Amino acid sequence: MWTPTKWTDYELLDCGGGERLERWGSYILSRPDPQAIWNKSGHRSWNALSAKYHRSNDGGGSWEIYKLPPQWQIKYEDLVFNVKPMSFKHTGVFPEQAANWEFISRMIRQAQRPINVLNLFAYTGGATLAAASAGASVCHVDAAKGMVQWARENANSSSLDDKPIRWIVDDCRKFLEREIRRGRKYDAIIMDPPSYGRGPTGEVWKIEDDIASFVELCLGALSENPLLVLISSYTAGLSPSVMDYLLSSIIKKQYGGKTDCSELGLTVASTGLALPCGSSARWIF
């Protein structure tokens, strides 16, 4: 399992009973987590919550706020993220993704050449910030205008607003097709596709139906000397090995290199064990 090692402003304190207990800076949040099927450890912060997310019977839910500002900041090394409670339990940061930020940063720094990165389904920009901080040029693409604006705010907070980052609000497939027609090439492609989504003009995305052809499309945007391709997934039923198979049968078949895959996870402070949070696969040349 790939777990981040450098968080100080975030901590998974405990989990169990279908919930996770987290410290985000100085605030303690409780959020649902269906993977945590064991009992809670009895951590004292369960009784000192800043906010708790309650899931409703219809699949939605809402936050119960006890003592929490509308927005605050947390840091991961030199990256600064603006955090706020969103609908459907999210905060704007997936802390387990820091394991991939470390990988992206390391690969770019070790390349010792200019690297051009395409970050697709880029959300609030964790991978974008990591790549830009390591010295890469980045094209950040997401269909949600609000998410792209949030990512720009994170870049500004991280003093990266002067870095070569293109901010694009568009359907990722349509943008990728246009980049290929324009002849633009990228040394690294990163993607974190949703299970299901809609583009800004109603384009439908369903990962089981679309991800294989999307990875094939990426071949047309890779440079002659590519550095990496990275896929993350939070879709139940798609194991890390599924994404590894895609990268091996499409990217590795074309370029050689090697692939690796694993669950993404977070170390639980109360037990020292790791909570699985998603999956990821990586191809490197």
C-alpha positions in Angstrom: 0.0 0.0 0.0 1.2 3.5 -0.9 0.8 5.9 2.1 2.1 9.5 2.4 4.9 10.1 4.8 5.1 13.9 5.2 1.8 15.1 6.5 1.9 17.3 9.6 -1.3 19.3 9.2 -3.4 16.2 8.5 -3.8 13.1 10.7 -6.1 10.1 10.5 -6.6 9.7 14.3 -8.9 6.7 14.3 -11.5 4.9 12.2 -14.2 2.3 12.8 -18.0 1.9 12.9 -18.2 3.1 9.4 -16.5 6.5 10.2 -13.1 8.1 10.2 -11.8 10.6 12.7 -9.5 13.2 11.2 -7.4 16.2 12.3 -7.3 18.9 9.6 -5.0 21.5 11.1 -6.5 22.3 14.5 -10.0 21.0 13.6 -11.4 17.5 14.2 -13.8 16.1 11.6 -15.8 12.9 11.6 -16.8 11.6 8.1 -18.4 8.3 6.9 -16.1 5.6 5.5 -17.7 2.3 4.4 -14.2 0.6 4.5 -14.0 1.0 8.3 -16.1 -2.0 9.3 -14.3 -2.7 12.6 -14.9 -1.1 16.0 -13.6 2.3 17.0 -10.6 2.4 19.3 -12.2 4.9 21.7 -9.9 7.8 20.8 -10.7 10.8 23.0 -11.2 13.1 20.0 -14.4 11.3 19.1 -15.9 13.5 21.9 -14.2 16.7 20.7 -15.5 17.1 17.2 -15.4 20.4 15.2 -17.9 19.0 12.7 -19.5 15.7 11.7 -21.0 14.6 8.4 -24.3 12.7 8.6 -25.3 10.6 5.6 -29.0 10.6 4.8 -31.1 7.6 3.7 -31.4 9.0 0.2 -27.7 8.9 -0.4 -26.9 12.6 0.3 -26.1 14.1 3.6 -25.1 17.2 5.5 -22.5 18.6 7.9 -23.3 19.3 11.5 -21.0 22.1 12.5 -19.9 22.5 16.1 -16.9 24.8 15.9 -15.6 25.2 12.4 -14.8 28.2 10.1 -16.2 28.2 6.5 -12.6 27.8 5.2 -9.1 27.3 6.6 -5.7 26.2 5.3 -3.4 23.2 5.8 0.1 22.6 4.5 1.9 19.6 2.9 5.5 20.5 2.8 5.6 23.7 0.7 2.0 23.2 -0.7 -0.9 25.1 0.9 -4.5 23.9 0.5 -7.7 25.8 1.2 -10.0 23.4 3.0 -13.7 23.7 3.5 -16.6 21.3 4.2 -18.4 20.4 0.9 -21.5 18.5 0.1 -21.1 14.7 0.0 -18.6 14.8 2.9 -15.6 16.1 0.9 -13.1 18.9 2.0 -11.3 19.7 -1.2 -8.3 17.5 -0.4 -7.8 13.7 -0.6 -4.9 13.4 1.8 -3.9 9.9 0.6 -3.1 11.4 -2.8 0.0 12.9 -1.1 1.7 9.5 -1.8 1.3 10.3 -5.5 2.4 13.9 -5.0 5.7 12.6 -3.6 6.1 10.3 -6.5 5.3 13.0 -9.1 7.7 15.5 -7.5 10.5 12.9 -7.2 10.2 11.8 -10.8 10.2 15.4 -12.2 13.2 16.4 -10.1 15.2 13.3 -11.1 14.5 13.8 -14.8 16.8 16.8 -14.9 15.1 18.2 -18.0 12.1 20.3 -18.8 8.9 18.3 -18.1 5.5 19.2 -19.5 2.6 17.7 -17.5 -1.0 17.2 -18.4 -3.2 16.8 -15.3 -6.7 15.5 -16.3 -9.8 15.4 -14.0 -7.5 17.6 -11.9 -9.9 18.6 -9.1 -8.4 21.1 -6.7 -4.9 20.7 -8.0 -2.8 18.6 -5.6 -0.9 16.9 -8.4 -0.7 20.2 -10.3 0.9 22.0 -7.4 3.3 19.1 -6.7 4.4 19.1 -10.4 4.7 22.9 -10.6 6.7 23.0 -7.3 9.1 20.4 -8.7 9.8 22.6 -11.8 7.4 21.3 -14.4 5.1 23.2 -16.8 1.5 22.0 -16.1 -1.8 22.0 -18.0 -4.6 21.6 -15.4 -7.9 20.4 -16.8 -11.3 19.9 -15.1 -14.8 20.2 -16.3 -16.0 22.0 -13.1 -15.3 25.7 -13.2 -15.5 25.9 -9.4 -12.8 23.2 -8.9 -10.4 25.0 -11.3 -10.9 28.2 -9.4 -10.3 26.4 -6.1 -7.1 24.9 -7.6 -5.9 28.4 -8.7 -6.5 29.6 -5.1 -4.4 26.7 -3.8 -1.6 27.7 -6.3 -1.8 31.3 -5.1 -1.7 30.2 -1.4 1.3 28.0 -2.2 3.1 31.0 -3.9 3.0 29.1 -7.3 0.7 31.5 -9.1 3.7 32.7 -11.2 4.6 29.2 -12.4 3.8 28.0 -15.9 0.4 26.5 -15.3 -2.5 26.6 -17.8 -5.9 26.5 -16.2 -8.5 24.8 -18.4 -12.3 24.3 -17.8 -13.3 21.7 -20.3 -14.4 18.1 -20.8 -11.2 16.1 -20.5 -11.8 13.9 -23.6 -12.7 16.8 -25.8 -9.7 18.8 -24.6 -7.4 15.9 -25.1 -8.6 15.4 -28.7 -8.0 19.0 -29.5 -4.5 18.9 -28.0 -3.7 15.9 -30.2 -5.0 17.7 -33.3 -2.9 20.7 -32.4 0.2 18.5 -32.0 0.8 19.4 -28.4 2.8 16.7 -26.5 3.3 16.0 -22.8 6.0 14.2 -21.0 3.7 13.1 -18.1 0.0 12.5 -18.0 -1.8 12.3 -14.7 -5.5 11.4 -14.3 -8.0 10.9 -11.5 -11.2 10.1 -13.3 -14.6 10.0 -11.5 -16.8 6.9 -11.5 -19.4 8.9 -13.2 -19.6 12.5 -14.3 -20.8 15.1 -16.8 -18.8 17.6 -18.8 -19.7 21.3 -19.0 -22.0 20.8 -21.9 -23.5 17.5 -20.7 -20.9 15.0 -21.8 -21.4 11.8 -19.9 -18.4 9.9 -18.4 -18.7 6.4 -17.0 -15.4 4.9 -16.0 -16.1 1.3 -16.8 -17.1 2.2 -20.3 -14.7 5.0 -21.0 -11.4 4.6 -19.3 -9.8 2.1 -21.7 -10.4 4.2 -24.8 -9.4 7.3 -22.9 -6.0 5.8 -22.0 -5.5 4.8 -25.6 -6.3 8.4 -26.6 -3.5 9.5 -24.3 -1.0 7.8 -26.6 -1.5 10.6 -29.1 -0.5 13.3 -26.5 2.6 11.7 -25.1 6.0 13.0 -26.2 8.7 10.9 -27.8 10.5 10.6 -24.4 7.7 10.3 -21.9 8.4 10.3 -18.1 5.3 8.8 -16.5 1.6 8.1 -16.7 -0.4 7.9 -13.5 -4.0 6.8 -13.0 -5.9 7.0 -9.7 -9.4 5.5 -9.1 -11.9 5.6 -6.3 -14.4 3.3 -8.1 -15.5 0.3 -6.2 -14.7 -2.9 -8.1 -11.8 -1.5 -10.0 -8.7 -2.8 -8.3 -5.2 -1.4 -8.7 -4.5 -4.4 -10.9 -7.2 -3.3 -13.4 -5.4 0.1 -13.9 -2.1 -1.7 -14.0 -3.4 -3.9 -16.8 -4.6 -0.9 -18.8 -1.2 0.8 -18.5 0.7 -2.4 -19.4 -1.5 -3.2 -22.4 -1.6 0.3 -23.8 1.3 2.5 -22.6 3.9 -0.1 -21.8 3.1 -2.0 -25.1 3.9 1.2 -27.0 6.9 2.6 -25.1 8.3 -0.2 -23.0 9.2 0.8 -19.4 7.5 -0.7 -16.4 4.3 -0.4 -14.4 3.4 -0.7 -10.7 0.2 -0.5 -8.8 -1.1 -0.4 -5.2 -3.9 0.7 -3.0 -3.6 4.2 -1.6 -4.0 4.4 2.1 -3.6 6.4 5.3 -1.9 5.3 8.5 -4.2 5.3 11.5 -2.6 7.0 14.4 -4.5 5.0 17.1 -3.5 1.6 15.7 -0.5 2.0 13.4 -2.5 0.1 10.7 -3.5 1.5 7.3 -6.9 2.4 6.0 -7.4 1.7 2.3 -8.7 4.8 0.5 -8.4 4.2 -3.2 -6.1 2.7 -5.9 -3.4 3.9 -8.2 -1.2 2.6 -11.0 1.9 4.1 -12.4 3.9 3.7 -15.7 7.4 5.0 -15.9 9.8 4.8 -18.8 
